[in-house]
């Protein structure tokens, strides 16, 4: 049986993020922050960063409970999958947005939005073609009423019982634990960027 993981777009989806964000990340690293420390805007961007990070943890864990270990075997249409067809990608998008807020970088935020559009048009669209081949009309009916990316909470529904794949959940938990280091790392990066001796080679919004 053909699987989503067999598709070229799925196997190389990480290259999109690297191509769009890594070079810019280096430029941001060697640029001066636009927002002064200990100001209201500095506080507000940190709050937004934590909100996005919380959404990342929530959607990744929530989605794994429903789809872990059975992505190509069962079509999930409830829980997080009742409000968006791609809650895992939405969670990852929130993670990327949290980076831009923690770095207080408009340029990084814009690049993340562009990368999200590319993912939607290339990676997600390709994966959905495979899912249509697997699940046929059931999938076509599902996509008619469920948004591809941005959640529509008004149509949330959930089952009375849910079988959880603990191995998949454990794998996702390990990924989330590594991600928890992000705010600490960025805090160190912001300290360097504000230091007068740090090389500020670029001027970026």
N, C-alpha and C positions, 0 to 999 in steps of 0.2 A: 504494500500500500504506500502511496506517495505521502510524504510527511512535510510539514512546514519547514522542519529543520533541514530538509534536503535542498531547499531552494537556494539559489545563488545569493539572493538579496539577504536572506536570513543569515547565511554563513558569513557574509561580509558586512553586516550591518554596523559593526563596530568601526569600520573604516570611515563611515559618514561622520561620526562624532570626532574622530581623530583629525580628519581632513578639515573640518569646520572650526574646531575649538582649540586644538593643541597649539598651532602657531599663534593664534590670538592670545591664548593663555600665557605664552612666553612674553608677548608684547606687554600684556597687562602687568605681569610680574616685574617688568623693568620700566614701569610708568608711575607717575605720582598720583595718589588718590585725589579725586576731586572734592571729596567730602571731608571736612575737618573732623577730627576725633572729638568724642564727648559732646556732640551737638544733637539736636532733636532728629535731624535727618539721618545721622549716623545710627541713632537708636532705632529709628523707623526701619531702615534697611536691614538691620540685624533681626528685628521682629519678623519682617517679611521672609527673611532667609530661614528662620526657624519654622515659620508656618509652612513654607514649601517643603522643608525637610520633613516635617511631620506628615504632610500629605504623601510624600515619597514612601516613608515607612508604612503608613496606613494602607495605601493602595497596593504596594508590593506584597505585604503580608496577607492582606484580605484576598487578593487575587490568587495567591498561591494556595490558599485554603480551598479554593474552588477548582482550579485548573491543574494543580500540581500533579505531575505524573500521568495526565490523561488528556493532553492538549489535542492530539490527533485522534483520540478514541471517542470522546464525547464532546458535543457542542455545548459549551457553557453559555447559558442565557439568563442566569439569575445572579443575585448578589451584585458584585461590582460589574459583572457582564450584562446586567440589565440596564445599566445607566451609561455604559460606554463599551464599544466592542474591543477596546484595547486598554484595559485598566493598568496592565503592567507597563506599557509604554507611557501612559499618562503619569504613572508614578515616577518613572525614570526621567521624564521631562521636568517634573517638579524638582527632582534632585538637581538637575542641571540648572534650573532657575535659582535654586538656593545658592549655588556657587556664585552666580552673577550678583545676587544680593549681598552675600557675605563679602565679595570682592568690591562691592559698590561700583560696578562697572556697567555702564549702559552699553558699551560695545559688546561685552560678553553676552549680555541679555539679548541683544539684537541677533548675534550669531547663533544663540541657542534657539531663538524663534525660527530662524532660517533653517537650521538643522532639523527642527521639528517638522517643518513643511516638507523638506526633502524626505524625511522618514515616512511621512504620511503618503507622499506621492510615489515613493519607490519601494521602500521596505514593506510597509503595511499593506499597500495595494497588492504587491506580489504575494504576500502571505495569504491575503484574503482570496486570491485566485485559487490557491491550493486548497483552502478550506471549502471553497465552493465546489471544487472537484470531489472532495471527500464527502461533504454533507448535502450537496445538491440543493433542492428547493427549500429544505429546512433552513439552510444558511441564507438563501435569498430573502426569505420571509423575515429572518432575523435582522438583516441589515436595513430593511425598509423602515423599521421602527426604532432602531438603536443607533445613536450617533457614533461615528468612527472614532472620535478622539475626546472631545470635551464632554464631560459627564452631564447627563440630564437627570438630576436627582428626583424629579417628579415622577419618573416611571420606575422607581426602585421596586423590586420584588425579590423575595428570598424563599428558599424551601424550608420546610419544618425540620428536616434532618439533612446532615451533610457528612459524607465520608471523606476524611482527611488523609492525604498521603504524607505521613510523617517524615519520610526521607526527603521529599521535595521541600517540605517546610523547614527541615533542618538545614538544607542547602541554602535556602533563601535567608535564613537567620544568620548564617555565617557571613553572607554577603552584606547584610545590614550591619553586622558588628564591625566589619571593616569600614563601612561607610560612616560609622559614628566618629571615625578619626578625622573626617573632613573639616568640621568646624574648628578643631584644634589646629590642624595644619594651616588652614586659611588665616586663623588668628596670628600665627607666626609669620605668615606671608605679609599680612597687613602691617605687622610691626616692622618688618624689613622695609616695606615700601614707604613708610613714614620716617624712616631714619635718614638724617641729613647726609650720611656717608654712603647711602645706597645709590647705585647708578640708576639715574632716571633718564633712560634713552628715548622714551616715547612719550607723546602727549595724546592721551585717549580720553574720550568722554566716558 
